[in-house]
Amino acid sequence: MSSERHWSREPGRWEPGFTPAAYATIPTIATPRPSPNGRFVAYSRGYDGRVDLMVVPTEGGAPLQLTDDPTMQGPDPSQRHASSIAWTPDSRTVVFASRTEGNLFTVPATGGRAHQIDEGPGNHHSPTVSPDGSRVAYVAERGEEVDIFIAALDGTWARKVSRGDDYVLEPRWSPDGKRLLWCAWPHYDMPWDELAIVVADAEGNDAWVIAGGGRVTNDYPAWSPDGQRIAYISDRDGDFGNLWVVGADGSGAERLVHETAQHGAPAWSPDGKRIAYTRNDDGDVQVHIWENGASRQLTAAPGVHESVAWLNGDQIVYAFSSPVQPTDLYVHAADGSLRRPLTQSATGGILGGDLIMPDHVQWTSRDGLEIHGLLITPRETVPGDHPLVVSIHGGPVGQTLCNWMPQVQYMAQRGWIILQPNYRGSKGYGRAFMEQLYGDWGGGDLDDYVTGAEMVIGQGLANPRKVVAMGGSAGGYSTLICMTKAPDFFRAGVCRFGVADLSTFTDKTWIFERHYMAKLMGAPSRNSALYIERSPIHHVANVKEPLLILQGEEDIVCHPSQMNAMVDALRAAGKDVEYHTYPGEGHGWRKVSTLIDDAHRTDDFLVRKVLNR
C-alpha cells in the first residue's frame, strides 16, 4: 500500500469538527446593563437578522425576551459608541432604541407591550434616564445633524440641549439630575483622533469642555456616585489612553494609572472608592480595579472582557468572549472569589468542536516597524503544505482582538493557517502607531501583510503558493490592494463589502464616515494623484489571480456601488471574479442563511481556485 497521503487529506480539505450552521445559529449577546437594584441585567440578543431586548435575573434563572414588535437596534459596529438600553431608577421599566422606527420605546421589565416615546423624527439611540425617572436623554441623528436631546419619559415634550456642529455621543446624567455630560468631536475628524468631554446643565445652558485638546482623545466618561468627579480614558499626556479622573468643573485632572497599554470603559463602584476598567494587551482585554492609588487585575481568562458595570458593592457584570467561546454574560466578585455565567450562547456543535487558541506573534515590516498579530495553526500540521489566509481587520483604525472568531476557527479545522495582522493604523498600540497609516493607506500596511505572511512561511508550515488575502470593509479594501499591488504573492482574494475607489467613497457613505477618507489620505483636491494611486479600481490590469467579492445590498457604510464598479471593471478587463450580493444585509452579516452561504461559498471558491491549482 502506498504511503502517499490521499488528496482528500491535504490541508484545506479536512473534515471540520463543526459545521458553519453550528456557529451561524449562535445568538449574538452584547451590551449588558444591570438594573439599579442589581437584581436583573438587560442585554441585547441578535439572531437571524433581528435583535431583541432580554433580561436575566442576576441570581440565576431563565432570560426573558421583552421585545417583539418593534425590535431593538443592535450592537454598534461603527465605533461611535451607540447603545440601545437604559433602566428607569425604580428598575421596573427598560427604555430601548428601536431598529425599524428609529425611536425610543419603554417596556415593563416583567413583560408587556412596548410604548413609544414621541420624541420627534430621526434615528435615536444611546438613551439614559434621569435620576428622578421623568426624563430621558439620547442622541438624535437627523440627516446631517447629530445632537443630544432630552424628552419627557411620558412623551409630552422633547428639546435639543447640545449646540454647534460637533458629532456627539454617550450622554450621561449627573447623580443629582441637574447636569448632563457627553462626548463631542468635530465632524471633520474621527473620535479616535480628537474627542472632548462636555458638561452642561439639563437645559443645555452653560456648556463647557472639561477635557479636550487637539489630537487628544477623552473617552468613556463616567460620573462618580457623588457627582463631584468624572472618570474617563485619555491620551492627553502620553501615547496610550489611560485612566484619569477630573472634577465636574474641569479642575484637578489626574491620571490614576500610567502605563503603555490602552484602557477602556471605567465604572465606579457604588461607594465611589473603586473604579473598574479594562486594559488591552495585544488584543487580550482584561478587567482591572483601581483602589487606594493602586490597580490590580481581576480577570484572567484569555479573551475580551467588555461592557463592565457594577451590580452592587461586591460584584461586577461583563460580557466575555474568546477565540474558542462565543459571547456570554458573567457575574464576577470584586475580590475574585466568584465567576459565574448568566447566559449560555454556544451550541453543542461548538462546545464539542475542539477549537484553537491563537498565538500572539510579531514581526518586522519592510521599514523596520514592529507589527503584532494573532496566528492560528491547525492542531495537526503538515510541514510546507498548509494554505495560508492573511485575514485583515476592518476600520482601518480597528484591531483584531482575542474574541469570538468562528469562521477563522472553521478554516483552521479545514487545515488552513490564519494570520490576523494588527497592521500600522490599528488601535491598541498607541497613537503614534495608529497615525503611521495616515497619508499612506494601501502602502506601508501592504508591506505589513506581506512580511507577516513571509514570517509564517519561514516557519516551514505554509505553502508560499497558497497565500490568500481576506477581509471585510477596510479589510476588503486591503484585500483588493493585495490583489492589485502584490499580484505575484497572493494566490486569491476574498473581499467582503470593500472599497474600490477612494475618491468616490464619501459620495454615498453615511455621515459618521463622511470625512474619514480625508483624514486617512488628505484632502482629495490636494491629493488626487495619491487617491488614484491607492484606489484598486484604477489598477485592475495588475490582477493576476481570482477574486471572490461578497456584498450586502443595504450597506450604508461601504455602499454597494463600490463593489459593483469594481466587479464591472474586473470583468471588462477579463479577470477571474465571482460576485454575490445578499438582499437585506448591510455592513456585516446578520442572517443565519447568509453566514452559512458565506462559509460554503468561500470554502468552495478556495478549493477550486487555490487548492485545485
JOJODA-V686954 format. One record per residue. RES is the residue in one letter. PHI is phi as a letter, one per 20 degrees, with the letter a starting at -180 (* if undefined). NEAR is the number of other C-alpha atoms within 12 Angstrom. Layout:
<<RES;PHI;NEAR> <RES;PHI;NEAR>>
//
This chain:
<<M;*;5> <S;f;5> <S;e;5> <E;f;9> <R;f;12> <H;f;12> <W;g;14> <S;f;16> <R;e;20> <E;f;26> <P;g;39> <G;o;42> <R;d;28> <W;f;28> <E;f;19> <P;f;30> <G;f;27> <F;b;27> <T;e;29> <P;g;34> <A;f;29> <A;f;30> <Y;e;41> <A;f;36> <T;e;28> <I;e;32> <P;f;31> <T;e;39> <I;d;38> <A;b;42> <T;l;41> <P;f;42> <R;c;45> <P;f;40> <S;f;33> <P;g;26> <N;e;21> <G;m;30> <R;e;26> <F;c;37> <V;c;47> <A;e;51> <Y;b;49> <S;d;43> <R;c;40> <G;e;34> <Y;b;28> <D;l;24> <G;n;28> <R;c;29> <V;c;36> <D;c;37> <L;e;50> <M;c;43> <V;c;44> <V;c;36> <P;f;29> <T;f;33> <E;e;19> <G;o;19> <G;p;16> <A;f;17> <P;f;29> <L;c;25> <Q;e;28> <L;e;34> <T;e;38> <D;c;21> <D;b;23> <P;e;27> <T;e;32> <M;d;43> <Q;f;39> <G;e;36> <P;g;33> <D;e;23> <P;e;22> <S;d;28> <Q;m;23> <R;e;28> <H;m;31> <A;f;32> <S;c;37> <S;c;44> <I;c;47> <A;b;48> <W;e;42> <T;e;32> <P;g;26> <D;e;22> <S;m;27> <R;e;25> <T;c;31> <V;d;46> <V;e;49> <F;c;52> <A;e;48> <S;e;38> <R;e;31> <T;f;19> <E;e;24> <G;m;31> <N;d;37> <L;e;49> <F;c;43> <T;d;39> <V;b;38> <P;f;27> <A;f;36> <T;e;24> <G;o;20> <G;q;18> <R;f;19> <A;e;28> <H;c;25> <Q;f;28> <I;e;34> <D;e;25> <E;d;35> <G;n;27> <P;f;20> <G;o;26> <N;e;31> <H;d;45> <H;b;45> <S;l;43> <P;f;45> <T;b;46> <V;e;40> <S;f;32> <P;g;27> <D;e;20> <G;m;28> <S;d;24> <R;c;36> <V;c;49> <A;e;49> <Y;a;51> <V;e;45> <A;d;38> <E;d;29> <R;c;21> <G;m;14> <E;e;18> <E;d;26> <V;c;33> <D;b;36> <I;e;47> <F;d;44> <I;c;43> <A;c;36> <A;f;28> <L;f;35> <D;e;22> <G;n;22> <T;e;17> <W;b;18> <A;b;25> <R;b;26> <K;e;26> <V;d;32> <S;e;37> <R;c;25> <G;n;18> <D;d;17> <D;f;30> <Y;e;38> <V;c;40> <L;b;42> <E;l;42> <P;f;43> <R;b;43> <W;f;39> <S;f;32> <P;g;27> <D;e;20> <G;m;28> <K;e;21> <R;c;32> <L;c;46> <L;c;48> <W;b;50> <C;d;43> <A;b;47> <W;b;37> <P;f;30> <H;g;27> <Y;f;25> <D;d;30> <M;c;34> <P;f;38> <W;e;41> <D;e;37> <E;b;31> <L;b;41> <A;d;41> <I;d;46> <V;d;43> <V;d;43> <A;b;31> <D;f;25> <A;f;31> <E;e;24> <G;n;26> <N;e;17> <D;l;18> <A;f;26> <W;b;25> <V;e;26> <I;e;32> <A;b;41> <G;b;32> <G;p;21> <G;f;20> <R;l;25> <V;c;31> <T;d;40> <N;d;45> <D;c;46> <Y;l;44> <P;f;44> <A;b;45> <W;f;37> <S;f;30> <P;g;26> <D;e;20> <G;m;29> <Q;e;22> <R;c;31> <I;c;45> <A;e;47> <Y;a;47> <I;d;46> <S;b;47> <D;d;39> <R;f;31> <D;c;27> <G;a;24> <D;e;27> <F;d;35> <G;f;43> <N;d;39> <L;f;48> <W;c;41> <V;c;39> <V;b;32> <G;f;26> <A;f;35> <D;e;26> <G;n;26> <S;e;15> <G;m;18> <A;f;25> <E;b;24> <R;e;27> <L;e;30> <V;c;38> <H;c;26> <E;a;24> <T;e;22> <A;b;30> <Q;e;35> <H;e;48> <G;b;41> <A;l;39> <P;f;40> <A;b;43> <W;f;37> <S;f;31> <P;g;26> <D;e;17> <G;m;27> <K;e;21> <R;c;34> <I;c;46> <A;e;50> <Y;b;47> <T;d;45> <R;c;42> <N;d;35> <D;d;31> <D;l;37> <G;n;38> <D;e;37> <V;d;39> <Q;d;39> <V;e;42> <H;c;35> <I;c;39> <W;e;34> <E;b;22> <N;l;13> <G;n;17> <A;c;18> <S;c;22> <R;c;24> <Q;e;23> <L;e;30> <T;e;36> <A;c;21> <A;f;22> <P;g;28> <G;q;35> <V;c;38> <H;d;47> <E;b;41> <S;l;40> <V;f;43> <A;b;43> <W;e;41> <L;e;34> <N;a;27> <G;f;24> <D;d;22> <Q;c;33> <I;d;46> <V;c;48> <Y;b;47> <A;e;45> <F;c;46> <S;b;36> <S;b;33> <P;g;35> <V;d;32> <Q;b;37> <P;f;36> <T;f;41> <D;c;37> <L;e;46> <Y;c;40> <V;d;41> <H;c;34> <A;f;25> <A;f;32> <D;e;21> <G;n;20> <S;e;14> <L;b;17> <R;b;22> <R;c;23> <P;f;26> <L;d;33> <T;c;38> <Q;c;29> <S;d;32> <A;f;28> <T;e;22> <G;f;19> <G;f;24> <I;f;33> <L;f;19> <G;d;18> <G;e;25> <D;l;21> <L;f;33> <I;c;33> <M;f;29> <P;f;34> <D;e;26> <H;e;25> <V;c;26> <Q;b;27> <W;b;30> <T;d;26> <S;f;27> <R;g;20> <D;e;17> <G;n;13> <L;f;24> <E;e;25> <I;d;38> <H;d;36> <G;a;42> <L;d;40> <L;c;37> <I;d;41> <T;d;40> <P;g;37> <R;f;24> <E;e;22> <T;c;26> <V;c;23> <P;g;22> <G;m;22> <D;c;30> <H;e;41> <P;f;46> <L;c;50> <V;d;48> <V;e;50> <S;e;45> <I;d;50> <H;f;39> <G;e;39> <G;p;38> <P;f;42> <V;e;39> <G;c;29> <Q;a;37> <T;f;43> <L;d;39> <C;e;40> <N;d;33> <W;f;37> <M;c;34> <P;f;37> <Q;f;37> <V;f;43> <Q;f;41> <Y;f;43> <M;f;42> <A;f;41> <Q;f;34> <R;f;39> <G;o;40> <W;e;46> <I;e;47> <I;c;47> <L;d;48> <Q;d;45> <P;f;52> <N;e;46> <Y;f;52> <R;g;44> <G;o;41> <S;f;39> <K;f;39> <G;n;39> <Y;c;36> <G;n;35> <R;f;32> <A;f;22> <F;f;26> <M;f;31> <E;f;28> <Q;f;30> <L;e;33> <Y;f;28> <G;n;27> <D;b;28> <W;f;40> <G;n;42> <G;d;33> <G;f;33> <D;f;45> <L;f;41> <D;f;34> <D;f;40> <Y;f;50> <V;f;43> <T;f;32> <G;f;40> <A;f;46> <E;f;30> <M;f;30> <V;f;37> <I;g;29> <G;f;16> <Q;f;22> <G;n;21> <L;d;31> <A;e;35> <N;e;33> <P;f;29> <R;d;27> <K;c;36> <V;d;45> <V;c;50> <A;e;49> <M;b;45> <G;r;44> <G;c;36> <S;m;44> <A;f;41> <G;f;43> <G;f;42> <Y;g;45> <S;f;48> <T;f;49> <L;f;54> <I;f;47> <C;g;49> <M;f;45> <T;e;39> <K;d;34> <A;c;32> <P;f;30> <D;e;20> <F;e;32> <F;e;39> <R;e;40> <A;a;44> <G;c;48> <V;c;49> <C;d;47> <R;d;48> <F;k;46> <G;e;50> <V;c;48> <A;d;47> <D;c;37> <L;f;42> <S;f;35> <T;d;26> <F;g;35> <T;f;28> <D;f;21> <K;c;24> <T;e;26> <W;e;24> <I;f;28> <F;g;35> <E;d;32> <R;g;28> <H;d;28> <Y;f;36> <M;f;38> <A;f;30> <K;f;30> <L;f;36> <M;c;31> <G;n;25> <A;f;22> <P;g;24> <S;f;13> <R;d;13> <N;c;21> <S;f;19> <A;f;17> <L;f;27> <Y;g;32> <I;f;21> <E;f;25> <R;d;36> <S;d;38> <P;g;40> <I;f;38> <H;e;27> <H;c;28> <V;f;37> <A;f;22> <N;f;24> <V;f;35> <K;d;27> <E;c;37> <P;f;38> <L;c;44> <L;d;44> <I;c;44> <L;c;46> <Q;b;42> <G;e;37> <E;f;26> <E;d;23> <D;f;30> <I;e;30> <V;e;36> <C;d;44> <H;g;34> <P;g;36> <S;f;29> <Q;f;41> <M;f;41> <N;g;29> <A;f;26> <M;f;42> <V;f;36> <D;g;22> <A;f;25> <L;f;34> <R;f;21> <A;f;15> <A;e;19> <G;m;17> <K;e;25> <D;e;27> <V;c;33> <E;d;31> <Y;c;30> <H;b;27> <T;d;32> <Y;d;28> <P;f;20> <G;m;21> <E;d;31> <G;d;28> <H;e;33> <G;o;34> <W;e;36> <R;c;32> <K;e;29> <V;g;26> <S;f;25> <T;f;32> <L;g;31> <I;f;26> <D;f;24> <D;g;34> <A;f;30> <H;f;21> <R;f;25> <T;f;38> <D;f;32> <D;f;22> <F;g;31> <L;f;38> <V;f;30> <R;f;19> <K;e;29> <V;d;35> <L;f;32> <N;e;19> <R;d;14>>
//
